[in-house]
Amino acid sequence: MTDSSSSTLRFGVLGTGRIGAMHADLLQHQVDGASVVGVFDVFSEAATATAERLGCTAYESAEALLADVDAVAICTSTDTHVDLMVAAAAAGKAIFCEKPISLELDEVDRGLAAVSAAGVPLQIGFNRRFDAGHAAVRQAVIEGSVGELRQVRITSRDPEPPPISYVKVSGGIFNDMTIHDFDMARFVTGSEVVEVFARGSVMVDPAIGDAGDFDTITAVLTHENGAITTIDNCRQAAYGYDQRVEAFGSLGIAQSDNQLDHYAVVRTGDGGATASVPHFFLQRYIPSYIQQWVDFVTAVTTGEPTPVSGADGRAPLVIGKAALRSAQEGRVVTVAEIEAGASS
């Protein structure tokens, strides 16, 4: 790993699908103190295309890439994350890993144990923490501006559902889509979740139900500090990509609303109109992706803790498993129940 005196952190990117390619582009062009020296993908054509675009090397194996870099971004399919994390830790590299770490808690724990034993930095890719609006809500809670926190409300709705082929391997809506909101609930409240009640239905596409998943869910989380978070998700919102967070307390409220394509308002005798919300997650969250990379590079080069730890990556998966069991069984499920099953 590079030392703190090095001016540039040399990155390798594992996985050059849509997310991996985006991360590679941002690191190469938008993040001071970072450069991409190489990429690897099991689909060599994808790696070659990304490498040519960025002017870096397309490696023939993950092992070869790890030998030449200071830090690695793991952006491959979820089922490969832990093996790559273990390999990167053994090689002494700083690690950024996209969420979820794994869909299985024992695998998550194997990866985190390897990272801990190697003593390397690890950050999990919950980028929404770095959205300026969401972060401002969290800051209002920290500073006490809203008083004693009572309720948090989180809305996340996609413009359209993913392909059924993706739904079948995604781990389900709770561990694919809502996992961001489980993380946001912990982030905003600053308090762990102790129990979950969730309901799910199939309102968008019967094929999603046939795949054993829900496309419309509501989850109610109870936190250690007594606050209650309500989350609502839907795989389809006709008006665009809907992302809102609200914290309500004894002294007031803090809200992060949707960003609009622009902020002009037109009013006539027939009524008024404003711009639409974005239709794609990258339209909303590119600044947050950049900020998470800036903060990761800073943490690695200064030796400070990363802002989203391995424990932060594990907790939403536990909550997601509790939510799925709750929705399937129609009852409140405690986090302790899930942890007890993981340790048995």
Secondary structure as UniProt FT lines:
FT   TURN            4..5
FT   STRAND          9..14
FT   HELIX           18..29
FT   TURN            32..33
FT   STRAND          34..40
FT   HELIX           44..54
FT   STRAND          57..58
FT   HELIX           62..66
FT   TURN            67..68
FT   STRAND          71..74
FT   HELIX           78..80
FT   HELIX           81..90
FT   TURN            91..92
FT   STRAND          94..97
FT   HELIX           105..118
FT   STRAND          122..124
FT   HELIX           127..130
FT   HELIX           132..143
FT   TURN            144..146
FT   STRAND          149..157
FT   HELIX           164..167
FT   TURN            168..171
FT   HELIX           173..176
FT   HELIX           178..189
FT   STRAND          193..201
FT   HELIX           206..210
FT   TURN            211..212
FT   STRAND          216..223
FT   TURN            224..225
FT   STRAND          228..234
FT   TURN            238..239
FT   STRAND          242..249
FT   STRAND          253..256
FT   STRAND          265..268
FT   TURN            269..270
FT   STRAND          271..274
FT   HELIX           281..302
FT   HELIX           310..329
FT   STRAND          333..334
FT   HELIX           335..343
//
